Amino acid sequence: MVEKACKICHMLTEKKECPVCKTKELTENWQGIAIIFNPEESDVAKELNFKLSGKYAIKV
Ligand SMILES: [Zn+2]
């Protein structure tokens, strides 16, 4: 199954809505994966504004 990216927070999900913001604004048209374990300590997470650990699309 193809993962979709949330247009708002960039979280990747296989479900029909984003587990974080509960929106159905998902797209299959995304690029690059960032896996965040410790958002507090991750420069990437800070730069891209990812506040929770998880798998994110870099470009949506
Ligand atoms: Zn979201």
N, CA, C, O and the ligand as a Tripos MOL2 file, in Angstrom:
@<TRIPOS>MOLECULE
protein
  241   239    61     0     0
PROTEIN
NO_CHARGES

@<TRIPOS>ATOM
      1 N           0.8320   -1.2040    0.0000 N.3       1 MET1
      2 CA          0.0000    0.0000    0.0000 C.3       1 MET1
      3 C           0.8680    1.2560    0.0000 C.2       1 MET1
      4 O           1.9020    1.3270    0.6650 O.2       1 MET1
      5 N           0.4170    2.2250   -0.7560 N.am      2 VAL2
      6 CA          1.1800    3.4660   -0.8920 C.3       2 VAL2
      7 C           0.9150    4.3730    0.3130 C.2       2 VAL2
      8 O          -0.2260    4.5870    0.7220 O.2       2 VAL2
      9 N           1.9880    4.8820    0.8500 N.am      3 GLU3
     10 CA          1.8160    5.8280    1.9500 C.3       3 GLU3
     11 C           1.4990    7.2130    1.3980 C.2       3 GLU3
     12 O           1.9950    7.6240    0.3500 O.2       3 GLU3
     13 N           0.6660    7.9030    2.1340 N.am      4 LYS4
     14 CA          0.3120    9.2640    1.7450 C.3       4 LYS4
     15 C           0.8470   10.2360    2.7780 C.2       4 LYS4
     16 O           1.0350    9.9010    3.9480 O.2       4 LYS4
     17 N           1.0820   11.4280    2.3150 N.am      5 ALA5
     18 CA          1.6100   12.4480    3.2100 C.3       5 ALA5
     19 C           0.5330   13.4800    3.5250 C.2       5 ALA5
     20 O          -0.2340   13.8960    2.6560 O.2       5 ALA5
     21 N           0.5000   13.8750    4.7770 N.am      6 CYS6
     22 CA         -0.4180   14.9310    5.2060 C.3       6 CYS6
     23 C           0.0640   16.2650    4.6440 C.2       6 CYS6
     24 O           1.2430   16.6010    4.7520 O.2       6 CYS6
     25 N          -0.8460   17.0200    4.0480 N.am      7 LYS7
     26 CA         -0.4640   18.3030    3.4540 C.3       7 LYS7
     27 C          -0.1680   19.3460    4.5190 C.2       7 LYS7
     28 O           0.4810   20.3550    4.2400 O.2       7 LYS7
     29 N          -0.6320   19.1110    5.7140 N.am      8 ILE8
     30 CA         -0.4590   20.1060    6.7640 C.3       8 ILE8
     31 C           0.8200   19.8530    7.5630 C.2       8 ILE8
     32 O           1.6660   20.7410    7.6710 O.2       8 ILE8
     33 N           0.9690   18.6440    8.1270 N.am      9 CYS9
     34 CA          2.1360   18.3950    8.9800 C.3       9 CYS9
     35 C           3.1780   17.4870    8.3320 C.2       9 CYS9
     36 O           4.2420   17.2740    8.9150 O.2       9 CYS9
     37 N           2.9040   16.9410    7.1350 N.am     10 HIS10
     38 CA          3.8370   16.0990    6.3880 C.3      10 HIS10
     39 C           3.9770   14.6800    6.9320 C.2      10 HIS10
     40 O           4.7760   13.9100    6.3980 O.2      10 HIS10
     41 N           3.2500   14.3140    7.9460 N.am     11 MET11
     42 CA          3.3080   12.9520    8.4750 C.3      11 MET11
     43 C           2.8640   11.9550    7.4070 C.2      11 MET11
     44 O           1.8890   12.1940    6.6940 O.2      11 MET11
     45 N           3.5890   10.8300    7.3000 N.am     12 LEU12
     46 CA          3.2020    9.7890    6.3520 C.3      12 LEU12
     47 C           2.2590    8.7980    7.0260 C.2      12 LEU12
     48 O           2.4580    8.4210    8.1810 O.2      12 LEU12
     49 N           1.2440    8.3860    6.2980 N.am     13 THR13
     50 CA          0.2850    7.4520    6.8530 C.3      13 THR13
     51 C          -0.3050    6.5770    5.7620 C.2      13 THR13
     52 O          -0.3770    6.9840    4.6030 O.2      13 THR13
     53 N          -0.7320    5.3650    6.1360 N.am     14 GLU14
     54 CA         -1.4340    4.5000    5.1800 C.3      14 GLU14
     55 C          -2.9390    4.6090    5.3830 C.2      14 GLU14
     56 O          -3.7210    4.0040    4.6500 O.2      14 GLU14
     57 N          -3.3280    5.3710    6.3680 N.am     15 LYS15
     58 CA         -4.7510    5.5050    6.6630 C.3      15 LYS15
     59 C          -5.3710    6.6240    5.8320 C.2      15 LYS15
     60 O          -4.6940    7.2960    5.0540 O.2      15 LYS15
     61 N          -6.6800    6.8050    6.0210 N.am     16 LYS16
     62 CA         -7.3830    7.7940    5.2080 C.3      16 LYS16
     63 C          -7.3410    9.1790    5.8030 C.2      16 LYS16
     64 O          -7.7240   10.1540    5.1570 O.2      16 LYS16
     65 N          -6.8730    9.2700    7.0440 N.am     17 GLU17
     66 CA         -6.7100   10.5960    7.6240 C.3      17 GLU17
     67 C          -5.4040   10.6620    8.3960 C.2      17 GLU17
     68 O          -4.8520    9.6420    8.8060 O.2      17 GLU17
     69 N          -4.9240   11.8820    8.5840 N.am     18 CYS18
     70 CA         -3.6640   12.0690    9.2980 C.3      18 CYS18
     71 C          -3.8550   11.7320   10.7730 C.2      18 CYS18
     72 O          -4.7890   12.2290   11.4020 O.2      18 CYS18
     73 N          -2.9640   10.8770   11.3440 N.am     19 PRO19
     74 CA         -3.1010   10.5260   12.7570 C.3      19 PRO19
     75 C          -2.8190   11.7090   13.6830 C.2      19 PRO19
     76 O          -3.1940   11.6850   14.8550 O.2      19 PRO19
     77 N          -2.1670   12.7310   13.1630 N.am     20 VAL20
     78 CA         -1.8030   13.8830   13.9980 C.3      20 VAL20
     79 C          -2.8760   14.9650   13.9350 C.2      20 VAL20
     80 O          -3.4360   15.3460   14.9630 O.2      20 VAL20
     81 N          -3.1630   15.4600   12.7360 N.am     21 CYS21
     82 CA         -4.1250   16.5630   12.6610 C.3      21 CYS21
     83 C          -5.5210   16.1340   12.2130 C.2      21 CYS21
     84 O          -6.4140   16.9680   12.0670 O.2      21 CYS21
     85 N          -5.7070   14.8150   11.9940 N.am     22 LYS22
     86 CA         -7.0440   14.2810   11.6840 C.3      22 LYS22
     87 C          -7.6490   14.8580   10.4080 C.2      22 LYS22
     88 O          -8.8610   14.8020   10.1960 O.2      22 LYS22
     89 N          -6.7910   15.4090    9.5730 N.am     23 THR23
     90 CA         -7.3030   15.9370    8.3160 C.3      23 THR23
     91 C          -7.3120   14.8330    7.2590 C.2      23 THR23
     92 O          -6.5660   13.8590    7.3610 O.2      23 THR23
     93 N          -8.1480   14.9910    6.2630 N.am     24 LYS24
     94 CA         -8.1410   14.0580    5.1390 C.3      24 LYS24
     95 C          -7.4000   14.6570    3.9530 C.2      24 LYS24
     96 O          -7.4560   14.1360    2.8390 O.2      24 LYS24
     97 N          -6.7040   15.7600    4.2100 N.am     25 GLU25
     98 CA         -5.9110   16.4150    3.1740 C.3      25 GLU25
     99 C          -4.5920   15.6740    2.9950 C.2      25 GLU25
    100 O          -3.5430   16.1390    3.4400 O.2      25 GLU25
    101 N          -4.6580   14.5000    2.3300 N.am     26 LEU26
    102 CA         -3.4630   13.6880    2.1230 C.3      26 LEU26
    103 C          -3.1240   13.6580    0.6410 C.2      26 LEU26
    104 O          -4.0030   13.7920   -0.2110 O.2      26 LEU26
    105 N          -1.8430   13.4820    0.3440 N.am     27 THR27
    106 CA         -1.4320   13.4240   -1.0490 C.3      27 THR27
    107 C          -0.4480   12.2920   -1.2690 C.2      27 THR27
    108 O           0.3760   11.9920   -0.4040 O.2      27 THR27
    109 N          -0.5410   11.6580   -2.4460 N.am     28 GLU28
    110 CA          0.4470   10.6360   -2.8050 C.3      28 GLU28
    111 C           1.6370   11.2690   -3.5000 C.2      28 GLU28
    112 O           2.6250   10.6020   -3.8080 O.2      28 GLU28
    113 N           1.5280   12.5480   -3.7390 N.am     29 ASN29
    114 CA          2.5470   13.2640   -4.4850 C.3      29 ASN29
    115 C           3.5270   13.9520   -3.5340 C.2      29 ASN29
    116 O           3.4640   15.1630   -3.3210 O.2      29 ASN29
    117 N           4.4440   13.1420   -2.9590 N.am     30 TRP30
    118 CA          5.4080   13.6900   -1.9950 C.3      30 TRP30
    119 C           6.7810   13.1140   -2.2960 C.2      30 TRP30
    120 O           6.9100   12.1250   -3.0170 O.2      30 TRP30
    121 N           7.8050   13.7460   -1.7340 N.am     31 GLN31
    122 CA          9.1780   13.3160   -1.9850 C.3      31 GLN31
    123 C          10.0140   13.3330   -0.7220 C.2      31 GLN31
    124 O           9.8990   14.2350    0.1090 O.2      31 GLN31
    125 N          10.8680   12.3070   -0.5910 N.am     32 GLY32
    126 CA         11.8530   12.2900    0.4920 C.3      32 GLY32
    127 C          11.2510   11.8840    1.8130 C.2      32 GLY32
    128 O          10.1720   12.3480    2.1800 O.2      32 GLY32
    129 N          11.9450   11.0160    2.5340 N.am     33 ILE33
    130 CA         11.4410   10.5790    3.8420 C.3      33 ILE33
    131 C          12.3940   11.0500    4.9330 C.2      33 ILE33
    132 O          13.6120   10.9220    4.8060 O.2      33 ILE33
    133 N          11.8330   11.5890    5.9930 N.am     34 ALA34
    134 CA         12.6090   11.9070    7.1920 C.3      34 ALA34
    135 C          12.0120   11.1140    8.3370 C.2      34 ALA34
    136 O          10.8300   11.2560    8.6520 O.2      34 ALA34
    137 N          12.8400   10.2690    8.9670 N.am     35 ILE35
    138 CA         12.3430    9.5230   10.1240 C.3      35 ILE35
    139 C          12.8660   10.2080   11.3770 C.2      35 ILE35
    140 O          14.0740   10.3110   11.5910 O.2      35 ILE35
    141 N          11.9500   10.6640   12.1850 N.am     36 ILE36
    142 CA         12.2980   11.4550   13.3660 C.3      36 ILE36
    143 C          12.0690   10.6180   14.6310 C.2      36 ILE36
    144 O          10.9650   10.1310   14.8720 O.2      36 ILE36
    145 N          13.1150   10.4600   15.4230 N.am     37 PHE37
    146 CA         12.9760    9.7140   16.6770 C.3      37 PHE37
    147 C          12.8620   10.6600   17.8760 C.2      37 PHE37
    148 O          12.0270   10.4740   18.7610 O.2      37 PHE37
    149 N          13.7140   11.6620   17.8770 N.am     38 ASN38
    150 CA         13.7310   12.6250   18.9810 C.3      38 ASN38
    151 C          13.5820   14.0370   18.4490 C.2      38 ASN38
    152 O          14.5740   14.7320   18.2270 O.2      38 ASN38
    153 N          12.3510   14.4600   18.2450 N.am     39 PRO39
    154 CA         12.1370   15.7870   17.6480 C.3      39 PRO39
    155 C          12.8500   16.9060   18.4040 C.2      39 PRO39
    156 O          13.2970   17.8850   17.8060 O.2      39 PRO39
    157 N          12.9520   16.7510   19.7230 N.am     40 GLU40
    158 CA         13.5910   17.7940   20.5370 C.3      40 GLU40
    159 C          15.0740   17.9430   20.2060 C.2      40 GLU40
    160 O          15.6380   19.0350   20.2890 O.2      40 GLU40
    161 N          15.7010   16.8080   19.8250 N.am     41 GLU41
    162 CA         17.1490   16.8310   19.6180 C.3      41 GLU41
    163 C          17.5260   16.8050   18.1470 C.2      41 GLU41
    164 O          18.7090   16.7970   17.8070 O.2      41 GLU41
    165 N          16.5360   16.7910   17.2800 N.am     42 SER42
    166 CA         16.8300   16.6590   15.8510 C.3      42 SER42
    167 C          16.8170   18.0090   15.1500 C.2      42 SER42
    168 O          15.8210   18.7310   15.1770 O.2      42 SER42
    169 N          17.9420   18.3370   14.5210 N.am     43 ASP43
    170 CA         18.0090   19.5830   13.7600 C.3      43 ASP43
    171 C          17.0580   19.5530   12.5760 C.2      43 ASP43
    172 O          16.4410   20.5580   12.2250 O.2      43 ASP43
    173 N          16.9510   18.3590   11.9600 N.am     44 VAL44
    174 CA         16.0520   18.2140   10.8130 C.3      44 VAL44
    175 C          14.6150   18.4880   11.2460 C.2      44 VAL44
    176 O          13.8770   19.2040   10.5680 O.2      44 VAL44
    177 N          14.2320   17.9170   12.3690 N.am     45 ALA45
    178 CA         12.8700   18.1140   12.8690 C.3      45 ALA45
    179 C          12.6020   19.5840   13.1630 C.2      45 ALA45
    180 O          11.5180   20.0940   12.8760 O.2      45 ALA45
    181 N          13.5890   20.2590   13.7330 N.am     46 LYS46
    182 CA         13.4060   21.6850   14.0380 C.3      46 LYS46
    183 C          13.2850   22.4940   12.7640 C.2      46 LYS46
    184 O          12.4340   23.3750   12.6400 O.2      46 LYS46
    185 N          14.1500   22.1760   11.8260 N.am     47 GLU47
    186 CA         14.1710   22.9190   10.5670 C.3      47 GLU47
    187 C          12.8430   22.7650    9.8270 C.2      47 GLU47
    188 O          12.3160   23.7240    9.2630 O.2      47 GLU47
    189 N          12.3150   21.5440    9.8400 N.am     48 LEU48
    190 CA         11.0930   21.2760    9.0770 C.3      48 LEU48
    191 C           9.8420   21.3790    9.9480 C.2      48 LEU48
    192 O           8.7260   21.1640    9.4740 O.2      48 LEU48
    193 N          10.0360   21.7080   11.2200 N.am     49 ASN49
    194 CA          8.9190   21.9230   12.1290 C.3      49 ASN49
    195 C           8.1130   20.6470   12.3970 C.2      49 ASN49
    196 O           6.8830   20.6850   12.4460 O.2      49 ASN49
    197 N           8.8160   19.5080   12.5720 N.am     50 PHE50
    198 CA          8.1710   18.2560   12.9580 C.3      50 PHE50
    199 C           8.2570   18.1300   14.4790 C.2      50 PHE50
    200 O           9.3480   18.0940   15.0470 O.2      50 PHE50
    201 N           7.1080   18.0650   15.1210 N.am     51 LYS51
    202 CA          7.1160   18.1140   16.5820 C.3      51 LYS51
    203 C           6.9450   16.7490   17.2410 C.2      51 LYS51
    204 O           7.1850   16.6010   18.4400 O.2      51 LYS51
    205 N           6.5310   15.7560   16.4640 N.am     52 LEU52
    206 CA          6.3420   14.4170   17.0200 C.3      52 LEU52
    207 C           7.2800   13.4430   16.3200 C.2      52 LEU52
    208 O           7.6770   13.6790   15.1790 O.2      52 LEU52
    209 N           7.6400   12.3450   16.9970 N.am     53 SER53
    210 CA          8.4370   11.3430   16.3230 C.3      53 SER53
    211 C           7.5750   10.6080   15.3150 C.2      53 SER53
    212 O           6.3660   10.4710   15.5050 O.2      53 SER53
    213 N           8.1940   10.1380   14.2460 N.am     54 GLY54
    214 CA          7.4450    9.4600   13.2070 C.3      54 GLY54
    215 C           8.1040    9.6000   11.8620 C.2      54 GLY54
    216 O           9.2460   10.0480   11.7570 O.2      54 GLY54
    217 N           7.3810    9.2150   10.8370 N.am     55 LYS55
    218 CA          7.9030    9.2320    9.4820 C.3      55 LYS55
    219 C           7.2470   10.3630    8.7130 C.2      55 LYS55
    220 O           6.0220   10.4670    8.6630 O.2      55 LYS55
    221 N           8.0700   11.2040    8.1180 N.am     56 TYR56
    222 CA          7.5490   12.3820    7.4350 C.3      56 TYR56
    223 C           8.0250   12.4710    5.9910 C.2      56 TYR56
    224 O           9.0950   11.9670    5.6480 O.2      56 TYR56
    225 N           7.2420   13.1000    5.1670 N.am     57 ALA57
    226 CA          7.6730   13.4570    3.8290 C.3      57 ALA57
    227 C           8.3760   14.8090    3.9110 C.2      57 ALA57
    228 O           7.9160   15.7230    4.5950 O.2      57 ALA57
    229 N           9.4980   14.9180    3.2020 N.am     58 ILE58
    230 CA         10.2290   16.1870    3.2470 C.3      58 ILE58
    231 C           9.5460   17.2190    2.3500 C.2      58 ILE58
    232 O           9.3760   18.3760    2.7340 O.2      58 ILE58
    233 N           9.1530   16.7800    1.1430 N.am     59 LYS59
    234 CA          8.4920   17.6990    0.2170 C.3      59 LYS59
    235 C           7.0870   17.2060   -0.0920 C.2      59 LYS59
    236 O           6.9070   16.0770   -0.5490 O.2      59 LYS59
    237 N           6.0980   18.0440    0.1540 N.am     60 VAL60
    238 CA          4.7000   17.6800   -0.1400 C.3      60 VAL60
    239 C           4.1420   18.6660   -1.1400 C.2      60 VAL60
    240 O           2.9810   18.5560   -1.5340 O.2      60 VAL60
    241 ZN         -1.1170   16.0020    9.5960 Zn       61 ZN61
@<TRIPOS>BOND
     1     1     2 1
     2     2     3 1
     3     3     4 2
     4     3     5 am
     5     5     6 1
     6     6     7 1
     7     7     8 2
     8     7     9 am
     9     9    10 1
    10    10    11 1
    11    11    12 2
    12    11    13 am
    13    13    14 1
    14    14    15 1
    15    15    16 2
    16    15    17 am
    17    17    18 1
    18    18    19 1
    19    19    20 2
    20    19    21 am
    21    21    22 1
    22    22    23 1
    23    23    24 2
    24    23    25 am
    25    25    26 1
    26    26    27 1
    27    27    28 2
    28    27    29 am
    29    29    30 1
    30    30    31 1
    31    31    32 2
    32    31    33 am
    33    33    34 1
    34    34    35 1
    35    35    36 2
    36    35    37 am
    37    37    38 1
    38    38    39 1
    39    39    40 2
    40    39    41 am
    41    41    42 1
    42    42    43 1
    43    43    44 2
    44    43    45 am
    45    45    46 1
    46    46    47 1
    47    47    48 2
    48    47    49 am
    49    49    50 1
    50    50    51 1
    51    51    52 2
    52    51    53 am
    53    53    54 1
    54    54    55 1
    55    55    56 2
    56    55    57 am
    57    57    58 1
    58    58    59 1
    59    59    60 2
    60    59    61 am
    61    61    62 1
    62    62    63 1
    63    63    64 2
    64    63    65 am
    65    65    66 1
    66    66    67 1
    67    67    68 2
    68    67    69 am
    69    69    70 1
    70    70    71 1
    71    71    72 2
    72    71    73 am
    73    73    74 1
    74    74    75 1
    75    75    76 2
    76    75    77 am
    77    77    78 1
    78    78    79 1
    79    79    80 2
    80    79    81 am
    81    81    82 1
    82    82    83 1
    83    83    84 2
    84    83    85 am
    85    85    86 1
    86    86    87 1
    87    87    88 2
    88    87    89 am
    89    89    90 1
    90    90    91 1
    91    91    92 2
    92    91    93 am
    93    93    94 1
    94    94    95 1
    95    95    96 2
    96    95    97 am
    97    97    98 1
    98    98    99 1
    99    99   100 2
   100    99   101 am
   101   101   102 1
   102   102   103 1
   103   103   104 2
   104   103   105 am
   105   105   106 1
   106   106   107 1
   107   107   108 2
   108   107   109 am
   109   109   110 1
   110   110   111 1
   111   111   112 2
   112   111   113 am
   113   113   114 1
   114   114   115 1
   115   115   116 2
   116   115   117 am
   117   117   118 1
   118   118   119 1
   119   119   120 2
   120   119   121 am
   121   121   122 1
   122   122   123 1
   123   123   124 2
   124   123   125 am
   125   125   126 1
   126   126   127 1
   127   127   128 2
   128   127   129 am
   129   129   130 1
   130   130   131 1
   131   131   132 2
   132   131   133 am
   133   133   134 1
   134   134   135 1
   135   135   136 2
   136   135   137 am
   137   137   138 1
   138   138   139 1
   139   139   140 2
   140   139   141 am
   141   141   142 1
   142   142   143 1
   143   143   144 2
   144   143   145 am
   145   145   146 1
   146   146   147 1
   147   147   148 2
   148   147   149 am
   149   149   150 1
   150   150   151 1
   151   151   152 2
   152   151   153 am
   153   153   154 1
   154   154   155 1
   155   155   156 2
   156   155   157 am
   157   157   158 1
   158   158   159 1
   159   159   160 2
   160   159   161 am
   161   161   162 1
   162   162   163 1
   163   163   164 2
   164   163   165 am
   165   165   166 1
   166   166   167 1
   167   167   168 2
   168   167   169 am
   169   169   170 1
   170   170   171 1
   171   171   172 2
   172   171   173 am
   173   173   174 1
   174   174   175 1
   175   175   176 2
   176   175   177 am
   177   177   178 1
   178   178   179 1
   179   179   180 2
   180   179   181 am
   181   181   182 1
   182   182   183 1
   183   183   184 2
   184   183   185 am
   185   185   186 1
   186   186   187 1
   187   187   188 2
   188   187   189 am
   189   189   190 1
   190   190   191 1
   191   191   192 2
   192   191   193 am
   193   193   194 1
   194   194   195 1
   195   195   196 2
   196   195   197 am
   197   197   198 1
   198   198   199 1
   199   199   200 2
   200   199   201 am
   201   201   202 1
   202   202   203 1
   203   203   204 2
   204   203   205 am
   205   205   206 1
   206   206   207 1
   207   207   208 2
   208   207   209 am
   209   209   210 1
   210   210   211 1
   211   211   212 2
   212   211   213 am
   213   213   214 1
   214   214   215 1
   215   215   216 2
   216   215   217 am
   217   217   218 1
   218   218   219 1
   219   219   220 2
   220   219   221 am
   221   221   222 1
   222   222   223 1
   223   223   224 2
   224   223   225 am
   225   225   226 1
   226   226   227 1
   227   227   228 2
   228   227   229 am
   229   229   230 1
   230   230   231 1
   231   231   232 2
   232   231   233 am
   233   233   234 1
   234   234   235 1
   235   235   236 2
   236   235   237 am
   237   237   238 1
   238   238   239 1
   239   239   240 2
@<TRIPOS>SUBSTRUCTURE
     1 MET1         2 RESIDUE 1 A MET
     2 VAL2         6 RESIDUE 1 A VAL
     3 GLU3        10 RESIDUE 1 A GLU
     4 LYS4        14 RESIDUE 1 A LYS
     5 ALA5        18 RESIDUE 1 A ALA
     6 CYS6        22 RESIDUE 1 A CYS
     7 LYS7        26 RESIDUE 1 A LYS
     8 ILE8        30 RESIDUE 1 A ILE
     9 CYS9        34 RESIDUE 1 A CYS
    10 HIS10       38 RESIDUE 1 A HIS
    11 MET11       42 RESIDUE 1 A MET
    12 LEU12       46 RESIDUE 1 A LEU
    13 THR13       50 RESIDUE 1 A THR
    14 GLU14       54 RESIDUE 1 A GLU
    15 LYS15       58 RESIDUE 1 A LYS
    16 LYS16       62 RESIDUE 1 A LYS
    17 GLU17       66 RESIDUE 1 A GLU
    18 CYS18       70 RESIDUE 1 A CYS
    19 PRO19       74 RESIDUE 1 A PRO
    20 VAL20       78 RESIDUE 1 A VAL
    21 CYS21       82 RESIDUE 1 A CYS
    22 LYS22       86 RESIDUE 1 A LYS
    23 THR23       90 RESIDUE 1 A THR
    24 LYS24       94 RESIDUE 1 A LYS
    25 GLU25       98 RESIDUE 1 A GLU
    26 LEU26      102 RESIDUE 1 A LEU
    27 THR27      106 RESIDUE 1 A THR
    28 GLU28      110 RESIDUE 1 A GLU
    29 ASN29      114 RESIDUE 1 A ASN
    30 TRP30      118 RESIDUE 1 A TRP
    31 GLN31      122 RESIDUE 1 A GLN
    32 GLY32      126 RESIDUE 1 A GLY
    33 ILE33      130 RESIDUE 1 A ILE
    34 ALA34      134 RESIDUE 1 A ALA
    35 ILE35      138 RESIDUE 1 A ILE
    36 ILE36      142 RESIDUE 1 A ILE
    37 PHE37      146 RESIDUE 1 A PHE
    38 ASN38      150 RESIDUE 1 A ASN
    39 PRO39      154 RESIDUE 1 A PRO
    40 GLU40      158 RESIDUE 1 A GLU
    41 GLU41      162 RESIDUE 1 A GLU
    42 SER42      166 RESIDUE 1 A SER
    43 ASP43      170 RESIDUE 1 A ASP
    44 VAL44      174 RESIDUE 1 A VAL
    45 ALA45      178 RESIDUE 1 A ALA
    46 LYS46      182 RESIDUE 1 A LYS
    47 GLU47      186 RESIDUE 1 A GLU
    48 LEU48      190 RESIDUE 1 A LEU
    49 ASN49      194 RESIDUE 1 A ASN
    50 PHE50      198 RESIDUE 1 A PHE
    51 LYS51      202 RESIDUE 1 A LYS
    52 LEU52      206 RESIDUE 1 A LEU
    53 SER53      210 RESIDUE 1 A SER
    54 GLY54      214 RESIDUE 1 A GLY
    55 LYS55      218 RESIDUE 1 A LYS
    56 TYR56      222 RESIDUE 1 A TYR
    57 ALA57      226 RESIDUE 1 A ALA
    58 ILE58      230 RESIDUE 1 A ILE
    59 LYS59      234 RESIDUE 1 A LYS
    60 VAL60      238 RESIDUE 1 A VAL
    61 ZN61       241 GROUP 0 **** ****
